[in-house]
């Protein structure tokens, strides 16, 4: 059974916390004797800190307990950063066995943060998430919706803002006709990642599902078109309904037919609908590839 979108984001299970001057020894030095601990020196006014901290949190979650992250606001707790000679932020210091072991200054990209942690822990970071996501996508493509949803949830347990997993989970909801949970899941995508191809495809699929609910029963639309093959609106609505049933080729055929007969109908509506289909299906989908070829042959003939 698909879980609620809100439960997909799992807490960091003690891997990430804030510290103070009073708790620094316990949270960082003592804890580093069990596994490496990163301390992130930051301040609310620091723009690069706002870029780096989410990356640190994501990579630490992906490390699955091999390392912990402790954050210290230097405005509220300046003594430790002064003692350690921190002169600019963001500054990240790694402690291991009770001693500083490595560190860096400035907002590094995610790939470099991953490499830093891999050197520190001598383990690959985040590989399982990639494997899980591939398995989830394959399960969804194969019709195993519940299995796919479980795998997406496992990815989100490590990274609650994982764009591919959020988009995939939304698609899993759509496959069961659960439009509202799909919408809630897509709302969890960070603002900066809302134009990611996986997200835009899932959003297009959601819009198509909502559109399909409004066009009426499939049988009625088929009868309406049979009675009048020149009824472009009936043909258009039938294409939307067929797509919602997974009958992509038939949906494609009907929209191509409208474009062929009357390109300007409904302000180029059939072509625009095809473009939305292609976005929802994905660029590598067989129906998308075939549809783009057929559309081009008409438009540029």
Secondary structure in CASP SS format (residue, H / E / C, confidence):
PFRMAT SS
TARGET T0000
AUTHOR 0000-0000-0000
METHOD secondary structure of the structure
MODEL  1
X C 1.00
X C 1.00
X C 1.00
X C 1.00
X H 1.00
X H 1.00
X H 1.00
X C 1.00
X C 1.00
X C 1.00
X C 1.00
X C 1.00
X C 1.00
X C 1.00
X C 1.00
X E 1.00
X E 1.00
X E 1.00
X C 1.00
X C 1.00
X C 1.00
X C 1.00
X C 1.00
X H 1.00
X H 1.00
X H 1.00
X H 1.00
X H 1.00
X H 1.00
X H 1.00
X H 1.00
X H 1.00
X H 1.00
X C 1.00
X C 1.00
X E 1.00
X E 1.00
X E 1.00
X E 1.00
X E 1.00
X E 1.00
X E 1.00
X C 1.00
X C 1.00
X C 1.00
X C 1.00
X H 1.00
X H 1.00
X H 1.00
X H 1.00
X H 1.00
X H 1.00
X H 1.00
X H 1.00
X H 1.00
X H 1.00
X H 1.00
X H 1.00
X H 1.00
X H 1.00
X H 1.00
X H 1.00
X C 1.00
X C 1.00
X C 1.00
X C 1.00
X E 1.00
X E 1.00
X E 1.00
X E 1.00
X E 1.00
X E 1.00
X E 1.00
X C 1.00
X C 1.00
X C 1.00
X C 1.00
X H 1.00
X H 1.00
X H 1.00
X H 1.00
X H 1.00
X H 1.00
X C 1.00
X C 1.00
X C 1.00
X C 1.00
X C 1.00
X C 1.00
X C 1.00
X E 1.00
X E 1.00
X E 1.00
X E 1.00
X E 1.00
X E 1.00
X C 1.00
X C 1.00
X E 1.00
X E 1.00
X E 1.00
X E 1.00
X E 1.00
X E 1.00
X E 1.00
X C 1.00
X C 1.00
X C 1.00
X C 1.00
X H 1.00
X H 1.00
X H 1.00
X H 1.00
X H 1.00
X H 1.00
X H 1.00
X H 1.00
X H 1.00
X H 1.00
X H 1.00
X H 1.00
X C 1.00
X C 1.00
X C 1.00
X C 1.00
X C 1.00
X H 1.00
X H 1.00
X H 1.00
X H 1.00
X H 1.00
X H 1.00
X H 1.00
X H 1.00
X H 1.00
X H 1.00
X H 1.00
X H 1.00
X H 1.00
X H 1.00
X H 1.00
X C 1.00
X C 1.00
X C 1.00
X H 1.00
X H 1.00
X H 1.00
X H 1.00
X H 1.00
X H 1.00
X H 1.00
X H 1.00
X H 1.00
X H 1.00
X H 1.00
X H 1.00
X H 1.00
X H 1.00
X C 1.00
X C 1.00
X C 1.00
X C 1.00
X H 1.00
X H 1.00
X H 1.00
X H 1.00
X H 1.00
X H 1.00
X H 1.00
X H 1.00
X H 1.00
X H 1.00
X H 1.00
X H 1.00
X H 1.00
X C 1.00
X C 1.00
X C 1.00
X H 1.00
X H 1.00
X H 1.00
X H 1.00
X H 1.00
X H 1.00
X H 1.00
X H 1.00
X H 1.00
X C 1.00
X C 1.00
X C 1.00
X H 1.00
X H 1.00
X H 1.00
X C 1.00
X C 1.00
X C 1.00
X H 1.00
X H 1.00
X H 1.00
X H 1.00
X H 1.00
X H 1.00
X H 1.00
X H 1.00
X H 1.00
X H 1.00
X H 1.00
X H 1.00
X H 1.00
X H 1.00
X H 1.00
X H 1.00
X H 1.00
X H 1.00
X H 1.00
X C 1.00
X C 1.00
X H 1.00
X H 1.00
X H 1.00
X H 1.00
X H 1.00
X H 1.00
X H 1.00
X H 1.00
X H 1.00
X H 1.00
X C 1.00
X C 1.00
X C 1.00
X C 1.00
X H 1.00
X H 1.00
X H 1.00
X H 1.00
X H 1.00
X H 1.00
X H 1.00
X H 1.00
X H 1.00
X H 1.00
X H 1.00
X H 1.00
X H 1.00
X C 1.00
X C 1.00
X C 1.00
X H 1.00
X H 1.00
X H 1.00
X H 1.00
X H 1.00
X H 1.00
X H 1.00
X H 1.00
X H 1.00
X H 1.00
X H 1.00
X H 1.00
X H 1.00
X H 1.00
X C 1.00
X C 1.00
X C 1.00
X C 1.00
X C 1.00
X C 1.00
X C 1.00
X H 1.00
X H 1.00
X H 1.00
X H 1.00
X H 1.00
X H 1.00
X H 1.00
X H 1.00
X H 1.00
X H 1.00
X H 1.00
X H 1.00
X H 1.00
X C 1.00
X C 1.00
X C 1.00
X C 1.00
X H 1.00
X H 1.00
X H 1.00
X H 1.00
X H 1.00
X H 1.00
X H 1.00
X H 1.00
X H 1.00
X H 1.00
X H 1.00
X H 1.00
X H 1.00
X H 1.00
X C 1.00
X C 1.00
END
